[in-house]
Amino acid sequence: MRFRKLLFTCSCGVRPVDVTDVGLTTQHELVVRWTCSGCNQDTFVVKSLSDCWRECTEDEEEEPRFDEAAAFVSDEVFLRSMRVKWPG
């Protein structure tokens, strides 16, 4: 699966090392939270999903083909990296 990273920085200019939380607001915004390693502040970035989409689709030459099996494995790996635990 191809994707483009969304880059976030703290107000002190340091990029996150470890993201604590990722969520969505009722206003269709992405919320990313982490503790800044530069200034040690609890940092939140709120970005509209439409802005995220525009950033990720810039300079795309072709539409990637969807591979359901690979997407499932990629989703599992991604969720584990975000420390998501399966119920049960």
MOPAC internal coordinates of N, CA, C and O (Angstrom, degrees):
PM7 1SCF
backbone

  N    0.0000 0     0.00 0     0.00 0    0    0    0
  C    1.4464 1     0.00 0     0.00 0    1    0    0
  C    1.5211 1   108.07 1     0.00 0    2    1    0
  O    1.2310 1   121.06 1   -49.87 1    3    2    1
  N    1.3301 1   115.59 1   130.13 1    3    2    1
  C    1.4623 1   119.94 1   176.66 1    5    3    2
  C    1.5198 1   108.89 1   -92.31 1    6    5    3
  O    1.2310 1   121.33 1   -36.47 1    7    6    5
  N    1.3164 1   115.06 1   143.53 1    7    6    5
  C    1.4598 1   119.73 1   176.13 1    9    7    6
  C    1.5162 1   109.02 1  -154.41 1   10    9    7
  O    1.2310 1   121.10 1   -17.56 1   11   10    9
  N    1.2875 1   115.51 1   162.44 1   11   10    9
  C    1.4548 1   121.26 1   176.76 1   13   11   10
  C    1.5237 1   107.86 1  -116.58 1   14   13   11
  O    1.2310 1   120.39 1   -47.53 1   15   14   13
  N    1.3193 1   116.86 1   132.47 1   15   14   13
  C    1.4591 1   121.68 1  -178.85 1   17   15   14
  C    1.5182 1   110.69 1   -71.42 1   18   17   15
  O    1.2310 1   121.06 1   -38.34 1   19   18   17
  N    1.3238 1   115.58 1   141.66 1   19   18   17
  C    1.4605 1   121.51 1   170.08 1   21   19   18
  C    1.5224 1   106.46 1   -92.60 1   22   21   19
  O    1.2310 1   120.17 1   -53.84 1   23   22   21
  N    1.2974 1   117.29 1   126.16 1   23   22   21
  C    1.4549 1   120.83 1  -177.04 1   25   23   22
  C    1.5193 1   110.33 1   -98.74 1   26   25   23
  O    1.2310 1   121.18 1   -51.19 1   27   26   25
  N    1.3194 1   115.34 1   128.81 1   27   26   25
  C    1.4569 1   121.81 1   179.08 1   29   27   26
  C    1.5205 1   108.79 1  -122.49 1   30   29   27
  O    1.2310 1   120.74 1   -29.69 1   31   30   29
  N    1.3257 1   116.18 1   150.31 1   31   30   29
  C    1.4599 1   121.10 1   174.74 1   33   31   30
  C    1.5158 1   109.21 1  -139.28 1   34   33   31
  O    1.2310 1   121.31 1   -26.38 1   35   34   33
  N    1.3172 1   115.10 1   153.62 1   35   34   33
  C    1.4634 1   122.23 1   174.43 1   37   35   34
  C    1.5282 1   108.00 1   -75.47 1   38   37   35
  O    1.2310 1   120.08 1   -13.02 1   39   38   37
  N    1.3146 1   117.46 1   166.98 1   39   38   37
  C    1.4690 1   120.40 1   177.77 1   41   39   38
  C    1.5232 1   111.54 1   -64.05 1   42   41   39
  O    1.2310 1   120.18 1   159.59 1   43   42   41
  N    1.3505 1   117.27 1   -20.41 1   43   42   41
  C    1.4705 1   120.59 1   177.27 1   45   43   42
  C    1.5263 1   111.40 1   -84.05 1   46   45   43
  O    1.2310 1   120.01 1   175.21 1   47   46   45
  N    1.3467 1   117.58 1    -4.79 1   47   46   45
  C    1.4551 1   121.51 1   176.09 1   49   47   46
  C    1.5165 1   115.78 1    98.24 1   50   49   47
  O    1.2310 1   119.72 1   177.15 1   51   50   49
  N    1.3334 1   118.13 1    -2.85 1   51   50   49
  C    1.4597 1   121.94 1  -178.03 1   53   51   50
  C    1.5291 1   109.69 1   -89.00 1   54   53   51
  O    1.2310 1   120.67 1   -43.10 1   55   54   53
  N    1.3309 1   116.32 1   136.90 1   55   54   53
  C    1.4667 1   121.42 1   176.51 1   57   55   54
  C    1.5210 1   109.64 1   -82.01 1   58   57   55
  O    1.2310 1   120.26 1   -28.29 1   59   58   57
  N    1.3326 1   117.12 1   151.71 1   59   58   57
  C    1.4701 1   119.64 1  -179.36 1   61   59   58
  C    1.5257 1   112.14 1   -67.30 1   62   61   59
  O    1.2310 1   121.34 1   -38.76 1   63   62   61
  N    1.3322 1   115.04 1   141.24 1   63   62   61
  C    1.4541 1   121.27 1   175.54 1   65   63   62
  C    1.5238 1   108.95 1   -92.83 1   66   65   63
  O    1.2310 1   120.71 1   138.52 1   67   66   65
  N    1.3260 1   116.26 1   -41.48 1   67   66   65
  C    1.4621 1   121.97 1  -176.97 1   69   67   66
  C    1.5263 1   108.48 1  -138.97 1   70   69   67
  O    1.2310 1   120.17 1   -65.85 1   71   70   69
  N    1.3135 1   117.27 1   114.15 1   71   70   69
  C    1.4636 1   121.57 1   179.76 1   73   71   70
  C    1.5242 1   109.12 1   -77.74 1   74   73   71
  O    1.2310 1   120.52 1   -49.69 1   75   74   73
  N    1.3270 1   116.60 1   130.31 1   75   74   73
  C    1.4568 1   122.03 1  -178.11 1   77   75   74
  C    1.5227 1   111.52 1   -83.92 1   78   77   75
  O    1.2310 1   120.08 1   131.73 1   79   78   77
  N    1.3360 1   117.46 1   -48.27 1   79   78   77
  C    1.4589 1   122.62 1  -176.48 1   81   79   78
  C    1.5218 1   110.73 1  -141.24 1   82   81   79
  O    1.2310 1   121.40 1   -30.57 1   83   82   81
  N    1.3309 1   114.92 1   149.43 1   83   82   81
  C    1.4596 1   122.65 1   171.92 1   85   83   82
  C    1.5198 1   106.07 1  -134.09 1   86   85   83
  O    1.2310 1   120.28 1   -46.53 1   87   86   85
  N    1.3385 1   117.06 1   133.47 1   87   86   85
  C    1.4519 1   119.64 1  -179.35 1   89   87   86
  C    1.5135 1   112.04 1  -153.42 1   90   89   87
  O    1.2310 1   121.42 1    -0.11 1   91   90   89
  N    1.3244 1   114.88 1   179.89 1   91   90   89
  C    1.4591 1   122.51 1   179.40 1   93   91   90
  C    1.5175 1   109.19 1  -126.72 1   94   93   91
  O    1.2310 1   120.68 1   -37.04 1   95   94   93
  N    1.3255 1   116.31 1   142.96 1   95   94   93
  C    1.4588 1   120.93 1   175.97 1   97   95   94
  C    1.5228 1   109.55 1   -95.13 1   98   97   95
  O    1.2310 1   120.59 1   -12.06 1   99   98   97
  N    1.3257 1   116.48 1   167.94 1   99   98   97
  C    1.4644 1   120.53 1   176.79 1  101   99   98
  C    1.5271 1   111.47 1   -70.77 1  102  101   99
  O    1.2310 1   120.35 1   166.44 1  103  102  101
  N    1.3342 1   116.95 1   -13.56 1  103  102  101
  C    1.4659 1   121.29 1   177.36 1  105  103  102
  C    1.5321 1   111.81 1   -93.24 1  106  105  103
  O    1.2310 1   120.04 1  -161.80 1  107  106  105
  N    1.3531 1   117.53 1    18.20 1  107  106  105
  C    1.4596 1   123.13 1   176.94 1  109  107  106
  C    1.5262 1   111.97 1    63.43 1  110  109  107
  O    1.2310 1   121.20 1  -132.20 1  111  110  109
  N    1.3410 1   115.31 1    47.80 1  111  110  109
  C    1.4508 1   121.49 1   177.29 1  113  111  110
  C    1.5286 1   109.40 1  -120.91 1  114  113  111
  O    1.2310 1   121.28 1   -32.28 1  115  114  113
  N    1.3121 1   115.16 1   147.72 1  115  114  113
  C    1.4534 1   122.46 1   174.65 1  117  115  114
  C    1.5212 1   107.89 1   -89.54 1  118  117  115
  O    1.2310 1   120.35 1   -45.55 1  119  118  117
  N    1.3388 1   116.94 1   134.45 1  119  118  117
  C    1.4600 1   121.72 1   177.00 1  121  119  118
  C    1.5256 1   107.69 1  -119.63 1  122  121  119
  O    1.2310 1   120.75 1   -52.89 1  123  122  121
  N    1.3264 1   116.17 1   127.11 1  123  122  121
  C    1.4582 1   122.28 1   177.82 1  125  123  122
  C    1.5212 1   107.61 1  -122.83 1  126  125  123
  O    1.2310 1   120.97 1   -48.39 1  127  126  125
  N    1.3522 1   115.75 1   131.61 1  127  126  125
  C    1.4693 1   120.49 1  -176.88 1  129  127  126
  C    1.5246 1   109.45 1  -126.93 1  130  129  127
  O    1.2310 1   121.02 1   -40.71 1  131  130  129
  N    1.3436 1   115.66 1   139.29 1  131  130  129
  C    1.4613 1   121.18 1   174.79 1  133  131  130
  C    1.5277 1   108.84 1  -157.16 1  134  133  131
  O    1.2310 1   120.96 1   -15.54 1  135  134  133
  N    1.3306 1   115.77 1   164.46 1  135  134  133
  C    1.4632 1   121.55 1   172.71 1  137  135  134
  C    1.5178 1   106.59 1   -97.11 1  138  137  135
  O    1.2310 1   120.93 1   -59.08 1  139  138  137
  N    1.3187 1   115.82 1   120.92 1  139  138  137
  C    1.4610 1   121.39 1  -175.56 1  141  139  138
  C    1.5281 1   110.36 1   -68.24 1  142  141  139
  O    1.2310 1   120.82 1   -49.11 1  143  142  141
  N    1.3241 1   116.03 1   130.89 1  143  142  141
  C    1.4609 1   120.39 1   178.25 1  145  143  142
  C    1.5227 1   111.67 1   -77.75 1  146  145  143
  O    1.2310 1   120.30 1   165.26 1  147  146  145
  N    1.3304 1   117.03 1   -14.74 1  147  146  145
  C    1.4620 1   120.88 1   179.50 1  149  147  146
  C    1.5189 1   113.52 1   -84.74 1  150  149  147
  O    1.2310 1   120.76 1   130.81 1  151  150  149
  N    1.3537 1   116.15 1   -49.19 1  151  150  149
  C    1.4637 1   120.39 1  -175.92 1  153  151  150
  C    1.5217 1   112.94 1  -114.68 1  154  153  151
  O    1.2310 1   120.50 1   178.78 1  155  154  153
  N    1.3501 1   116.64 1    -1.22 1  155  154  153
  C    1.4674 1   123.59 1   177.27 1  157  155  154
  C    1.5344 1   113.51 1    62.34 1  158  157  155
  O    1.2310 1   120.07 1  -155.26 1  159  158  157
  N    1.3251 1   117.48 1    24.74 1  159  158  157
  C    1.4586 1   121.43 1   177.96 1  161  159  158
  C    1.5229 1   110.35 1   -95.08 1  162  161  159
  O    1.2310 1   121.13 1   -31.34 1  163  162  161
  N    1.3314 1   115.45 1   148.66 1  163  162  161
  C    1.4582 1   121.19 1   172.78 1  165  163  162
  C    1.5309 1   105.95 1   -73.94 1  166  165  163
  O    1.2310 1   120.25 1   -63.03 1  167  166  165
  N    1.3263 1   117.12 1   116.97 1  167  166  165
  C    1.4604 1   122.00 1  -171.11 1  169  167  166
  C    1.5201 1   111.07 1  -114.70 1  170  169  167
  O    1.2310 1   120.77 1   -44.16 1  171  170  169
  N    1.3230 1   116.12 1   135.84 1  171  170  169
  C    1.4577 1   123.15 1   176.73 1  173  171  170
  C    1.5200 1   108.62 1  -122.52 1  174  173  171
  O    1.2310 1   120.75 1   -42.08 1  175  174  173
  N    1.3255 1   116.18 1   137.92 1  175  174  173
  C    1.4631 1   121.61 1   171.18 1  177  175  174
  C    1.5139 1   106.01 1  -121.95 1  178  177  175
  O    1.2310 1   120.64 1   -49.91 1  179  178  177
  N    1.3221 1   116.38 1   130.09 1  179  178  177
  C    1.4586 1   122.28 1   177.78 1  181  179  178
  C    1.5260 1   106.97 1  -118.51 1  182  181  179
  O    1.2310 1   121.02 1   -53.13 1  183  182  181
  N    1.3305 1   115.66 1   126.87 1  183  182  181
  C    1.4618 1   120.09 1  -176.16 1  185  183  182
  C    1.5232 1   108.45 1  -140.97 1  186  185  183
  O    1.2310 1   120.22 1   -43.95 1  187  186  185
  N    1.3107 1   117.19 1   136.05 1  187  186  185
  C    1.4602 1   120.01 1   179.80 1  189  187  186
  C    1.5261 1   109.93 1   -66.29 1  190  189  187
  O    1.2310 1   120.99 1   -35.34 1  191  190  189
  N    1.3253 1   115.72 1   144.66 1  191  190  189
  C    1.4590 1   119.97 1   179.84 1  193  191  190
  C    1.5277 1   111.31 1   -62.33 1  194  193  191
  O    1.2310 1   120.42 1   147.40 1  195  194  193
  N    1.3279 1   116.81 1   -32.60 1  195  194  193
  C    1.4681 1   119.34 1   178.40 1  197  195  194
  C    1.5316 1   110.37 1   -65.55 1  198  197  195
  O    1.2310 1   119.76 1   142.60 1  199  198  197
  N    1.3369 1   118.06 1   -37.40 1  199  198  197
  C    1.4669 1   120.55 1   176.26 1  201  199  198
  C    1.5230 1   110.50 1   -66.57 1  202  201  199
  O    1.2310 1   120.39 1   138.93 1  203  202  201
  N    1.3381 1   116.87 1   -41.07 1  203  202  201
  C    1.4694 1   120.78 1   177.40 1  205  203  202
  C    1.5199 1   110.02 1   -60.16 1  206  205  203
  O    1.2310 1   120.93 1   135.29 1  207  206  205
  N    1.3307 1   115.83 1   -44.71 1  207  206  205
  C    1.4605 1   120.72 1  -178.83 1  209  207  206
  C    1.5239 1   110.96 1   -62.54 1  210  209  207
  O    1.2310 1   120.43 1   135.47 1  211  210  209
  N    1.3351 1   116.79 1   -44.53 1  211  210  209
  C    1.4717 1   120.49 1   179.49 1  213  211  210
  C    1.5306 1   110.80 1   -61.30 1  214  213  211
  O    1.2310 1   120.19 1   137.32 1  215  214  213
  N    1.3381 1   117.23 1   -42.68 1  215  214  213
  C    1.4635 1   120.15 1   179.72 1  217  215  214
  C    1.5188 1   111.46 1   -63.68 1  218  217  215
  O    1.2310 1   120.36 1   141.52 1  219  218  217
  N    1.3092 1   116.92 1   -38.48 1  219  218  217
  C    1.4679 1   120.81 1  -175.47 1  221  219  218
  C    1.5133 1   113.04 1   -78.57 1  222  221  219
  O    1.2310 1   119.23 1   158.54 1  223  222  221
  N    1.3042 1   119.08 1   -21.46 1  223  222  221
  C    1.4641 1   120.47 1  -177.46 1  225  223  222
  C    1.5217 1   112.86 1   -99.32 1  226  225  223
  O    1.2310 1   119.36 1   177.74 1  227  226  225
  N    1.3229 1   118.82 1    -2.26 1  227  226  225
  C    1.4563 1   120.36 1   177.33 1  229  227  226
  C    1.5222 1   109.97 1   -64.01 1  230  229  227
  O    1.2310 1   120.77 1   -42.17 1  231  230  229
  N    1.3038 1   116.14 1   137.83 1  231  230  229
  C    1.4611 1   123.12 1   175.88 1  233  231  230
  C    1.5225 1   114.28 1    61.43 1  234  233  231
  O    1.2310 1   119.57 1  -157.97 1  235  234  233
  N    1.3253 1   118.43 1    22.03 1  235  234  233
  C    1.4624 1   120.09 1   175.66 1  237  235  234
  C    1.5152 1   107.89 1   -77.69 1  238  237  235
  O    1.2310 1   120.65 1   -55.37 1  239  238  237
  N    1.3190 1   116.35 1   124.63 1  239  238  237
  C    1.4534 1   119.49 1  -179.56 1  241  239  238
  C    1.5148 1   112.22 1   -83.84 1  242  241  239
  O    1.2310 1   120.15 1   141.04 1  243  242  241
  N    1.3266 1   117.32 1   -38.96 1  243  242  241
  C    1.4581 1   119.69 1  -175.62 1  245  243  242
  C    1.5137 1   110.00 1  -142.92 1  246  245  243
  O    1.2310 1   121.57 1   -24.53 1  247  246  245
  N    1.2986 1   114.59 1   155.47 1  247  246  245
  C    1.4648 1   121.74 1   177.07 1  249  247  246
  C    1.5233 1   108.62 1   -77.61 1  250  249  247
  O    1.2310 1   119.88 1   -57.75 1  251  250  249
  N    1.3607 1   117.83 1   122.25 1  251  250  249
  C    1.4598 1   118.12 1   178.66 1  253  251  250
  C    1.5243 1   111.29 1   -68.14 1  254  253  251
  O    1.2310 1   120.34 1   -33.14 1  255  254  253
  N    1.3324 1   116.95 1   146.86 1  255  254  253
  C    1.4595 1   121.65 1   178.16 1  257  255  254
  C    1.5173 1   108.71 1   -77.90 1  258  257  255
  O    1.2310 1   120.35 1   -39.71 1  259  258  257
  N    1.3107 1   116.94 1   140.29 1  259  258  257
  C    1.4530 1   122.30 1  -178.97 1  261  259  258
  C    1.5215 1   110.31 1   -86.54 1  262  261  259
  O    1.2310 1   120.62 1   -56.25 1  263  262  261
  N    1.3029 1   116.41 1   123.75 1  263  262  261
  C    1.4593 1   123.59 1   176.74 1  265  263  262
  C    1.5202 1   107.01 1  -116.24 1  266  265  263
  O    1.2310 1   120.30 1   -77.61 1  267  266  265
  N    1.3346 1   117.03 1   102.39 1  267  266  265
  C    1.4628 1   122.29 1  -172.97 1  269  267  266
  C    1.5189 1   112.84 1   -58.55 1  270  269  267
  O    1.2310 1   119.73 1   136.67 1  271  270  269
  N    1.3267 1   118.12 1   -43.33 1  271  270  269
  C    1.4665 1   121.19 1  -179.08 1  273  271  270
  C    1.5287 1   110.68 1   -64.92 1  274  273  271
  O    1.2310 1   120.53 1   135.63 1  275  274  273
  N    1.3299 1   116.60 1   -44.37 1  275  274  273
  C    1.4632 1   120.11 1   179.34 1  277  275  274
  C    1.5267 1   110.53 1   -66.58 1  278  277  275
  O    1.2310 1   120.47 1   143.34 1  279  278  277
  N    1.3242 1   116.71 1   -36.66 1  279  278  277
  C    1.4664 1   120.36 1   178.78 1  281  279  278
  C    1.5189 1   110.70 1   -64.45 1  282  281  279
  O    1.2310 1   119.89 1   139.77 1  283  282  281
  N    1.3238 1   117.82 1   -40.23 1  283  282  281
  C    1.4585 1   121.00 1   179.28 1  285  283  282
  C    1.5271 1   110.43 1   -62.25 1  286  285  283
  O    1.2310 1   120.28 1   133.52 1  287  286  285
  N    1.3309 1   117.07 1   -46.48 1  287  286  285
  C    1.4676 1   121.26 1   178.64 1  289  287  286
  C    1.5262 1   109.70 1   -63.41 1  290  289  287
  O    1.2310 1   119.99 1   135.83 1  291  290  289
  N    1.3250 1   117.62 1   -44.17 1  291  290  289
  C    1.4617 1   121.10 1   178.76 1  293  291  290
  C    1.5212 1   111.37 1   -61.90 1  294  293  291
  O    1.2310 1   120.45 1   139.53 1  295  294  293
  N    1.3269 1   116.75 1   -40.47 1  295  294  293
  C    1.4589 1   120.84 1   178.08 1  297  295  294
  C    1.5235 1   110.66 1   -62.57 1  298  297  295
  O    1.2310 1   120.57 1   137.07 1  299  298  297
  N    1.3334 1   116.52 1   -42.93 1  299  298  297
  C    1.4651 1   120.35 1   178.71 1  301  299  298
  C    1.5240 1   111.01 1   -61.30 1  302  301  299
  O    1.2310 1   120.30 1   134.02 1  303  302  301
  N    1.3137 1   117.03 1   -45.98 1  303  302  301
  C    1.4629 1   121.80 1   179.53 1  305  303  302
  C    1.5240 1   110.10 1   -62.38 1  306  305  303
  O    1.2310 1   120.58 1   135.01 1  307  306  305
  N    1.3298 1   116.49 1   -44.99 1  307  306  305
  C    1.4651 1   120.65 1   179.26 1  309  307  306
  C    1.5275 1   111.10 1   -61.12 1  310  309  307
  O    1.2310 1   120.30 1   132.07 1  311  310  309
  N    1.3222 1   117.04 1   -47.93 1  311  310  309
  C    1.4621 1   120.28 1  -178.49 1  313  311  310
  C    1.5220 1   111.12 1   -63.32 1  314  313  311
  O    1.2310 1   119.86 1   140.36 1  315  314  313
  N    1.3290 1   117.87 1   -39.64 1  315  314  313
  C    1.4711 1   120.11 1   176.00 1  317  315  314
  C    1.5212 1   110.85 1   -62.80 1  318  317  315
  O    1.2310 1   120.03 1   141.13 1  319  318  317
  N    1.3418 1   117.54 1   -38.87 1  319  318  317
  C    1.4704 1   120.50 1   179.84 1  321  319  318
  C    1.5248 1   111.18 1   -66.61 1  322  321  319
  O    1.2310 1   120.37 1   154.52 1  323  322  321
  N    1.3421 1   116.90 1   -25.48 1  323  322  321
  C    1.4779 1   121.49 1   177.34 1  325  323  322
  C    1.5295 1   110.65 1   -88.96 1  326  325  323
  O    1.2310 1   120.51 1  -173.58 1  327  326  325
  N    1.3346 1   116.62 1     6.42 1  327  326  325
  C    1.4655 1   124.06 1   178.39 1  329  327  326
  C    1.5263 1   112.73 1    66.33 1  330  329  327
  O    1.2310 1   120.39 1  -149.75 1  331  330  329
  N    1.3405 1   116.86 1    30.25 1  331  330  329
  C    1.4534 1   121.70 1   176.13 1  333  331  330
  C    1.5176 1   107.38 1   -78.68 1  334  333  331
  O    1.2310 1   120.64 1   -48.66 1  335  334  333
  N    1.3232 1   116.37 1   131.34 1  335  334  333
  C    1.4557 1   121.34 1   179.64 1  337  335  334
  C    1.5182 1   108.94 1  -111.65 1  338  337  335
  O    1.2310 1   120.79 1   -41.81 1  339  338  337
  N    1.3367 1   116.10 1   138.19 1  339  338  337
  C    1.4488 1   122.08 1   178.40 1  341  339  338
  C    1.5086 1   109.71 1   -75.89 1  342  341  339
  O    1.2310 1   119.51 1   -40.50 1  343  342  341
  N    1.3397 1   118.55 1   139.50 1  343  342  341
  C    1.4676 1   120.44 1   178.55 1  345  343  342
  C    1.5233 1   111.12 1   -66.07 1  346  345  343
  O    1.2310 1   121.98 1   -30.91 1  347  346  345
  N    1.3307 1   113.82 1   149.09 1  347  346  345
  C    1.4609 1   116.85 1   174.32 1  349  347  346
  C    1.4453 1   115.33 1   116.68 1  350  349  347
  O    1.2310 1   120.10 1   180.00 1  351  350  349

